[in-house]
């Protein structure tokens, strides 16, 4: 097992053994500072964010430069292209779109209830269709996009998540399949250009940027957009199902609240967000099992973090697992609690999306999507565990349950 593949379990172990403490670990021969304190994460991500740059060379080598891998002016120019569309999203329309695709996904999950686990591809198809429909007016079937290629690319890159030297050489020497996968991805994304269905304002903006002075690569930007915009939500949706099955009494409470919402006739985000049990369940899912549990940074210059000195070029990993399981903020941070007061620093709906100038631009989109998914799931289905074993984590650029979550989905009637 590579160090990257076992990183999530290592972070959970570290959070238990050294709760609320920052620790140095040696990964790939490099001493990396693991941040497990919310106040230190705040310093790095917000108060002194300019001193800490992204360390995502692996993502750049896999899918090319995008707003998700870049920093500084390169990041700002890319961010200005797509962020306005996230900011202007029609929330009620997103509830409707999410509900539609969630019902279709449930049909698939229920039809496979003879299997002991829920496979990731169902959730990836679900969230990708929500994203594509919302921003490009099309579906995976419309453009023939092969998500398996994207998943293979992201899994390939995740093995290099913590490489710090000779990244390009490593990729091309050790990953013989990379050229083939990148070629297949280019071919798959070419349908975006050819399809009149996807001719939306965001697509026009991306095409203009590709022809402009910045020469932003359309395929790279679209690949990163879909990977970041759907993979995290897909991973969270699978953990939602796991926690529903693990908490049957709470599942029933959520079902009662969701039923009240759907029968009210006020099918809009304002009304849905008023159901605290639903929003808090999503927040707690993001806290307990953050889909992107690690934020990597490199210090540009010396700094001081509390009583700890940071030297120039220090590699840093902010462990959301450690930060969100800090006993200083919760009596039992390993237990789901939907009626406890939220901490502004360690709640899943806050910290799991990062903070500061590079906070996730799709945060509001994702929260509306996830709460709607939850409300739809519990209204139409029942979730049961097929195994009482502790989760087995699989790092695949997202934190997934190895071999799929051990859950069976059954119809209510």
N, C-alpha and C positions, 0 to 999 in steps of 0.2 A: 504494500500500500504506500503510495507516495505521500509526502507531507501535505500536499494540497488536498488530496482526497479525504484525509482524516482530520482536516482543520476544524470542522464544526464540532465534532466530538471533543477535540482538544480544548476548544473555547468553553464548552459546557463544563468540562472537568476543571478548567482554570477558574471559572466563576464559582465553583463549589469550594475548591481548595484555597483560593486566595480572594475571597469575596470582597469586592469594593477596593481592591488594590491593583495598581499597575504593576506589570511584571515584564521582564525581558525574556524572550524566547529566541532560540536559534533556529531559523528556518532557511533551508537551502544554503547553510553555511554563513548566514548573515544574522547578526543580532538585531532583533526587531522589538521595539517597545510596544507592548499590548496595553491599550488604555481601557480601564474598566471603571473609571470614575466619571460621572456625568459632568462635573465641574471642569475637568480637564478636557473632555470632549468639547465642551462649550468654548473653551479657550482656543482649541485647535480649529474648530469648524466655524466659529463666529467672531470671537474677540480679536484673534490674531490670524485670521484665515489667510491673509496674503502671504504669510510665511510658510504655509504648508500646501504644497502642490500635490495634485493627484499622482498616484503611482499605478497607472493603468496601461503600461506598455504592452501587456499581453492582449488587452482588448483591442488596442490599435493594430497590432500585428494580425489579429484574427479577422476583424471586419473593417479595418481602416479607421481613419480619423473621423470623429463625430463630436457632438456636443457632450457626449458622455465620457469621452476619453481625454478631451482637451482642457487646457487651462488658459487663463489670461485672455488676450484679445481674440484668439482663435475660438475659445469657448464663447465669449460674448457675442461674436458675429453669428455663430450657429444658434445660440440660444435665442437671439432676436428673431430668427426665422420661424421657429415652431412655438415658442412660448405664448405669443398672443392668442394662438388657437386653443391652447389649454385654458388660458384665462377666460376666454369667451364661450366656453362650452355650455350648451343648453342643458342644465342639470335635470330638468324634467324629461327631456328627450333621452338623456343617458339612462335614466331609470327605466324608461320604456324599452330601449334597445337592449339593455342588460337583462331585463326580465324575459324578453323574447328568446335570447340565446341560452339563458339559463334553463328554460323549460326544455329546449332541445337537448342540452347536455344531460339533464336529468333522465330523459328518455333513454339515452345511451347508457348511463350509469345503472339504471334499473334493469335494463335488458341484460347487463353483464353481472347481475347480482349473485350468480353462481361462482364467480371468481373471488378469491380471498383478498384481493387488493384492488385499489383504484389506480389506474395507470395515468401517468402524467399527461399523455397526449390528449386525453379528453379535456383536461383543464386548459391546456395550451391552445387547442382549437377554439374553445369557448372564449377565452380572453382575447385572442387574436382577432376573432370575428367582431367582438365588441369594439376593439380599437379601430379596425379597418372600416367598419360601418360608420363609426362616429366621425372619423377624420377624412375618409376617402370615399365613402358611399358605396363600398364594395365588400365582398366576402372572400375568403380563401378560395372557394370554388370559382368565383368570378375571374380571378387572376391566376389560378393554378399555382399558388405559392406553396412550396414544399417545406413545411415546418421541420421535418426531420433533418433536412440539411442544416438549418439554422441551429437546431438542438445539437447536432454533431459538432458543428463549429464551436459552439459555446462550451461544450464538454471538453473538446480538445484544448481550448484556451485556458480552461480552469486549472488544468494541470500545471500551468505556468504562472498562476496568479501571484506567486510570491517570488518569482525570479527577479533578480535585480541587475544581473550582468549578462552581456552577450545574448540578449533576448532574441534578436533576429536570427542569429546563427543557430541558436537552440531550436527555434521553431522549424527551420528548414532542414536541419540535420536529424531531428528527432521525430518530426511529424510528417511522414511521407504522404499522408492523405490530405494535407492542407491545400496544396495547389488544386487538386481535384475538387475538393469541397468549395473552395472559393470560386472556381469556374462554374460549378453547378449553381452556386448562389447567384452569380451574375446572370446566368441564363434564367433562373427562376424570377428574379426581380425585373427582368426586361419587360415582363408583361405590364408592369406599371406604366411604362412609357407608351405602350401600344394600345392599352385599353381606354376607350372613351369614358368608361364607367367611373374611372378614378380621377377625372378632371375636376377636382375640387379646388377651392382657394388655397389650401395648404399645398397641394401638388403644384399648382401654378407658382407659388412662392418658392418652392424647392427647385423647380426648373429654372426660374429666373436666377436663383443663387448659383446654380451650376454654370450658367452662361456668363455670370458676372465676374468681377475682378477677383473675388475670393476663390473661384473655381471649386466650389464645394461639390463633392462627388455625390450624385443622387443616390446611387446604389448603397454606398456606405452609410449615408444619413438615414435612408429608409430601413436598412438592416438594423442599425442601432436603435432607431425609433421603435420598431416592432419588438426587438429583443427586450429593450428596457421597459416598454409600455405594456407588454403582455406577459413576459416570463415571470416577473415579480408577482403580478396578480394571480397568475396560474398557480405558482407555488403557494401563495397565501390561501387560495381557494381550496387546495388539497389539505392544508393544515386546518382550515375551518371545518372541513368534513371530519377530520380526525378528532378534533376537540368536541364537536357535536356528539360523536359516537362515545367519546370518553366521559361525557357529562350528560347522561340521559335525562335527569331531572331538569337541568338547565335547558336542554334541547326542547322540552315540552313548554317551558316558560316562553322561550323565544317563538315557538310555534303559535302560542296563544296571542302574543303581541303582533306577530306578522299577520295572523288571521284578522285581527282588529284593523290593521292597516289596509289590507287588500279589500276588505269588505266596506270600508268607510266611504269609498267613492272619491276620496281625495288622494289620488295616486300621483303624488309629487314629492320632490326631495324635501321640501320644508316639513311636510307632515311625517315622512319616513324618518328623517333625522331626529324627530322629537322622541322616538322610541329609544330611550337610553340603553335598554338591555341589548338591542341590536348593535348600536354603535359601539358600546363598551365591549361586546363580545369580539367584534372585529379588532378593536384596540388591543385587547388582551391576547388575541391570536398573534398579532404583530409583535407584541412584547415577548411572549413565550417562545415563538418560533419565527423570528424575523427572516423574511425570505432572502434578503441581502444582509447577512449578519456582520459583515466586515467592511470597513471603510479604510482604504489604504492612502497614506500620505507620506511625503518626504519633506523634511525641514530644509528650508533654503538658507537659514542662518541660525546661529546659536539662540537659544531662548531658555526661559525658566518656566517650569510647570509646577506650581506649588513650591515645594522644596527640592524639586528634581531638575537638574540641568539637562537641557537638550542641546546636542551638538549639531553643527551643520551636517547635512546629508543623512541625518538619522532617519531610518525607516520606521514607520509607525503604522500599527493596525489599531483602529478603534473597534473594539469588540462590542457590538450592540447586545450580544448575549450577556456579557459581563455587566455592562452598564444597566441593562433592563432587568437584571436579576440581583440588584444590589439590596442587601438586607437593611440598609439604612432607610430605605423608602417604603419597604413592605415587610410585614412580619414573616410572611412565607412567600417569597418571590417566585417559588416554583409552582404555586397553586393559582389557578384561574379565579379571579374575583371581579365580578362585574358591578358590584355595588360599593366598591371602595373609592375614596376620593382620588382623583387623578393627580399624578405628579407632573408638573409642567416639563420636567426633563427626562423622565424615564417611561412615560406612557408610550405604548406602541404607535398610537396615531400621531405622535410628535416625533420621537427619536428615530423610529424606523425609516423615516424619510429624510434623515440627516437634518441639518440646520444651517443657519447662516446664509451667505450669498449663493452657495451652491446647493441649497435645499432642492429636493426633487421637484421638478416643475410639474410633474403629473400627480402630485399628492392629492389634490382635491378630486381629480378624475378618479383616481384609484379608490379613495374612500367611498365615494358615491357608488362606484361599481361593486365594491366588496360588500357593502351593507345591503345593496339590492340583491346580490347573489345569495347572501345569507337569508334574507326575507323570503326569497323564492324557494330556496332549497327546503327550508323547514316547513313551508306551507304545503308542499307537495310530496315530501318524502320523509322516510325515517332512516336514521343512520346508526348502524350497529358495528361494534368492534369485532374483528375476527381473530384478534390476538391481543393478549394482555402484556406482551413484551414491551420493554422500553423502546422508544423510537431509535431506528438505525439511520444515521444521517449520511447523505450523499451530497458532496459539494460539486455542483455542476454549473458554476457561476451564480447559482441560486442554491439555497439550502432546501433540499428535497428529502423525503423519506425514501431510503434505499428500497428499490423494487416496488415502490408504490405504498400508499398508506393502507394499513390493514383494516379496511372498512367495507361493509356491505351496505348498499343503498336499496331500500325497499319502498314500494308504494304505500301510502297511508291506508288506503282502503283494502 
